Amino acid sequence: MTTARLPLFPLNAVLFPGLVLPLNVFEERYRAMMRELLKTDEDEPRRFAVVAIRDGREVAPTAPGLPDQTALPEKGPAAGFGADPIQAFHRVGCVADAATIREREDGSFEVLATGTKRVKLLSVDASGPFLTAELEELEEVRGEGAGALAEGVLRAFRAYQKRLAGARERSLATGVELPDEPSVVSYLVAAAAVLDTPAKQRLLQAPDTATRLREELRLLRSETAVLRHLPSLPAVDLTRTPTSPN
């Protein structure tokens, strides 16, 4: 079992391995985290863990009146997450490697990170200026039939894109080579599909690639069937430009 202690960044979103995460960091506890990461040599990975929030707030109140006008603002690394912060988070998250951390004049940060590997949340420490967590690395197991399932998911994803665009196939991005490695396919589709956080979280914590692909196939077919009966369809970026896991 490989474990590590890393800074913890809770979000109202799910990060998948291989996918890019842009962050606008303005709250003090996360500013402190970025300042600490900047102490790491540029040749070394600047790693932190991202977990989806189960219950709580991504941003702590910074002034009275949110939401109770008589309440004082919460402070500290665990503000908004209760007395036992680990209960506010989903237990499977993703390690992020911050390739770019730029500090602005006002002290906030512009961060561009990439998901690298899945981890299980073992414990959360709120004793410092920002949350840290003890994490166990999760192995990516291929599972039975992953290759064939990946092919089926890619076909279903193309049909889903077409319905989501509300356009003919030729209006979609063409000449784009999608990956054929089953685990990469599974994460790319999980990130690109328009699903709520609980659904994305279930995909992230699937026990193996084949299980994730099987669930994606079910979701894509279901969503495509629903879209087929809608009178008008939203146009989103993923229907116009390729989605990149890099």
C-alpha positions as CSV (number, residue, x, y, z in Angstrom):
1,M,0.0,0.0,0.0
2,T,1.5,3.3,-1.1
3,T,0.5,6.3,1.0
4,A,1.3,10.0,1.0
5,R,0.5,13.2,2.8
6,L,-0.5,16.0,0.5
7,P,-2.3,19.4,0.7
8,L,-6.1,18.9,0.1
9,F,-8.2,21.1,-2.2
10,P,-11.9,20.3,-1.9
11,L,-14.1,21.3,-4.9
12,N,-17.7,21.0,-6.1
13,A,-16.3,19.0,-9.0
14,V,-14.6,15.8,-9.8
15,L,-11.1,15.6,-11.3
16,F,-10.0,12.6,-13.4
17,P,-6.5,11.4,-14.2
18,G,-5.1,13.0,-17.3
19,L,-7.5,15.9,-17.3
20,V,-6.6,19.6,-16.9
21,L,-7.8,21.6,-13.9
22,P,-7.7,25.4,-14.1
23,L,-8.1,27.1,-10.7
24,N,-8.7,30.7,-9.6
25,V,-7.3,30.7,-6.1
26,F,-8.5,33.7,-4.0
27,E,-9.3,32.3,-0.5
28,E,-6.6,32.7,2.1
29,R,-6.4,29.0,3.1
30,Y,-5.8,28.0,-0.6
31,R,-3.4,30.9,-1.2
32,A,-1.4,29.6,1.7
33,M,-1.4,26.2,0.0
34,M,-0.1,27.6,-3.2
35,R,2.6,29.6,-1.5
36,E,3.7,26.3,0.1
37,L,3.7,24.5,-3.2
38,L,5.8,27.2,-4.7
39,K,8.6,26.3,-2.3
40,T,9.0,23.0,-4.2
41,D,11.7,23.0,-6.8
42,E,10.4,23.6,-10.3
43,D,11.9,20.3,-11.4
44,E,9.8,18.4,-8.8
45,P,6.0,17.8,-9.0
46,R,3.9,20.3,-7.1
47,R,1.3,17.9,-6.0
48,F,-2.0,18.4,-4.1
49,A,-5.1,16.2,-3.8
50,V,-8.5,17.2,-5.1
51,V,-11.7,15.7,-3.6
52,A,-15.3,16.4,-4.4
53,I,-17.3,18.0,-1.7
54,R,-20.1,15.8,-0.4
55,D,-21.5,18.3,2.0
56,G,-20.3,21.8,2.9
57,R,-19.0,24.8,1.0
58,E,-16.1,25.2,-1.5
59,V,-15.7,28.9,-0.4
60,A,-16.0,29.9,3.2
61,P,-17.9,33.1,4.1
62,T,-15.7,36.1,4.2
63,A,-18.1,38.6,5.7
64,P,-21.2,38.5,8.0
65,G,-24.5,38.0,6.3
66,L,-23.8,34.7,4.4
67,P,-26.4,33.3,4.8
68,D,-27.3,34.4,8.4
69,Q,-27.0,38.1,8.7
70,T,-26.2,37.8,12.4
71,A,-23.6,35.1,12.0
72,L,-19.9,35.7,12.2
73,P,-17.7,34.5,9.3
74,E,-16.1,31.1,9.7
75,K,-12.3,31.0,9.6
76,G,-9.6,28.4,9.4
77,P,-8.7,25.6,7.0
78,A,-11.8,23.6,7.7
79,A,-14.3,26.5,7.5
80,G,-17.6,25.3,5.9
81,F,-16.8,21.6,6.3
82,G,-17.9,21.0,9.9
83,A,-16.2,19.7,13.0
84,D,-15.0,16.5,11.2
85,P,-14.0,17.6,7.7
86,I,-13.5,14.2,6.2
87,Q,-17.2,13.5,6.5
88,A,-17.8,16.4,4.1
89,F,-15.8,14.9,1.3
90,H,-16.1,11.9,-1.0
91,R,-13.4,9.3,-0.1
92,V,-11.9,8.8,-3.6
93,G,-10.2,11.8,-5.2
94,C,-7.3,12.5,-7.6
95,V,-3.8,13.8,-7.2
96,A,-3.2,17.0,-9.2
97,D,0.3,18.2,-10.4
98,A,0.4,22.0,-10.7
99,A,2.4,22.8,-13.8
100,T,1.7,26.5,-13.5
101,I,1.2,28.6,-10.4
102,R,1.1,32.4,-11.1
103,E,0.6,34.9,-8.3
104,R,-1.3,38.0,-9.2
105,E,-0.7,41.5,-7.8
106,D,-3.7,41.1,-5.4
107,G,-2.2,37.9,-3.9
108,S,-4.6,35.5,-5.6
109,F,-3.3,32.7,-7.8
110,E,-3.9,31.4,-11.3
111,V,-3.2,27.7,-11.3
112,L,-3.2,25.1,-14.1
113,A,-2.9,21.5,-12.9
114,T,-3.3,18.0,-14.3
115,G,-4.9,15.0,-12.7
116,T,-2.4,12.2,-12.3
117,K,-3.7,9.3,-10.2
118,R,-6.6,8.2,-8.1
119,V,-6.3,8.2,-4.3
120,K,-8.4,7.2,-1.3
121,L,-8.8,9.6,1.5
122,L,-7.7,8.1,4.8
123,S,-7.6,11.1,7.1
124,V,-7.8,14.9,7.1
125,D,-5.6,17.2,9.2
126,A,-6.9,20.7,9.9
127,S,-4.2,21.8,12.3
128,G,-2.2,23.9,9.7
129,P,-3.0,26.9,7.6
130,F,-4.7,24.6,5.0
131,L,-6.1,21.1,5.0
132,T,-3.7,18.2,4.4
133,A,-4.7,14.6,3.9
134,E,-3.2,11.1,4.3
135,L,-3.9,9.3,1.0
136,E,-3.7,5.8,-0.3
137,E,-2.8,5.4,-4.0
138,L,-5.4,3.3,-5.9
139,E,-4.2,1.0,-8.7
140,E,-6.0,1.2,-12.0
141,V,-7.1,-2.4,-12.8
142,R,-8.1,-3.1,-16.4
143,G,-10.9,-5.5,-15.8
144,E,-12.4,-8.1,-18.2
145,G,-13.4,-6.9,-21.6
146,A,-12.1,-3.4,-21.2
147,G,-10.8,-3.2,-24.8
148,A,-14.1,-4.0,-26.5
149,L,-16.0,-1.8,-24.0
150,A,-13.8,1.1,-24.8
151,E,-14.6,0.8,-28.5
152,G,-18.3,0.7,-27.7
153,V,-18.0,3.7,-25.4
154,L,-16.3,5.7,-28.1
155,R,-19.1,5.0,-30.6
156,A,-21.7,5.9,-28.0
157,F,-19.8,9.0,-27.2
158,R,-19.9,10.1,-30.8
159,A,-23.6,9.6,-31.0
160,Y,-24.0,11.5,-27.7
161,Q,-22.0,14.4,-29.0
162,K,-24.1,14.5,-32.2
163,R,-27.3,14.6,-30.2
164,L,-25.9,17.2,-27.7
165,A,-24.9,19.4,-30.6
166,G,-28.3,19.1,-32.2
167,A,-26.5,19.1,-35.5
168,R,-25.4,16.8,-38.3
169,E,-22.3,14.6,-37.8
170,R,-20.3,16.8,-40.2
171,S,-20.7,19.8,-37.9
172,L,-18.7,18.0,-35.2
173,A,-14.9,18.4,-34.8
174,T,-13.4,16.1,-37.4
175,G,-10.0,14.6,-37.9
176,V,-9.6,14.2,-34.2
177,E,-8.0,11.0,-33.0
178,L,-9.5,9.8,-29.8
179,P,-7.4,7.6,-27.6
180,D,-7.8,3.8,-27.7
181,E,-6.2,3.0,-24.3
182,P,-9.3,1.8,-22.3
183,S,-8.4,3.7,-19.0
184,V,-7.7,6.9,-20.9
185,V,-11.0,6.5,-22.8
186,S,-12.9,5.9,-19.6
187,Y,-11.5,9.1,-17.9
188,L,-11.8,11.3,-21.0
189,V,-15.5,10.4,-21.5
190,A,-16.2,10.7,-17.8
191,A,-14.9,14.2,-17.8
192,A,-16.5,15.3,-21.1
193,A,-20.0,14.0,-20.5
194,V,-22.5,16.4,-19.1
195,L,-23.2,14.6,-15.8
196,D,-23.8,15.8,-12.2
197,T,-21.1,15.5,-9.6
198,P,-22.5,12.3,-7.9
199,A,-22.5,10.5,-11.3
200,K,-19.0,11.6,-12.1
201,Q,-17.9,10.6,-8.6
202,R,-19.3,7.1,-9.2
203,L,-17.2,6.8,-12.3
204,L,-14.1,8.0,-10.6
205,Q,-14.4,5.4,-7.9
206,A,-15.3,2.5,-10.1
207,P,-13.3,-0.6,-9.0
208,D,-11.8,-1.2,-12.5
209,T,-11.7,0.3,-16.0
210,A,-14.1,-2.2,-17.4
211,T,-16.7,-1.4,-14.8
212,R,-16.3,2.4,-15.4
213,L,-16.7,1.9,-19.2
214,R,-19.7,-0.3,-18.7
215,E,-21.4,2.3,-16.6
216,E,-20.4,5.0,-19.2
217,L,-22.0,3.0,-21.9
218,R,-25.2,2.8,-20.0
219,L,-25.2,6.5,-19.2
220,L,-24.4,7.6,-22.7
221,R,-27.1,5.5,-24.2
222,S,-29.6,6.8,-21.6
223,E,-28.6,10.4,-22.1
224,T,-28.7,10.1,-25.9
225,A,-32.2,8.6,-25.8
226,V,-33.4,11.5,-23.7
227,L,-31.7,14.1,-25.9
228,R,-33.4,12.5,-29.0
229,H,-36.8,13.6,-27.6
230,L,-35.9,17.1,-26.6
231,P,-37.3,19.9,-28.9
232,S,-34.1,22.0,-28.7
233,L,-30.6,21.0,-27.7
234,P,-27.8,23.0,-26.0
235,A,-24.5,23.6,-27.9
236,V,-21.5,23.1,-25.6
237,D,-17.8,23.4,-26.3
238,L,-17.2,19.6,-26.4
239,T,-19.4,19.3,-29.5
240,R,-17.3,21.9,-31.4
241,T,-13.7,21.3,-30.4
242,P,-11.8,18.2,-29.4
243,T,-11.5,17.4,-25.7
244,S,-7.9,16.9,-24.7
245,P,-6.7,14.8,-21.8
246,N,-3.4,16.6,-21.8
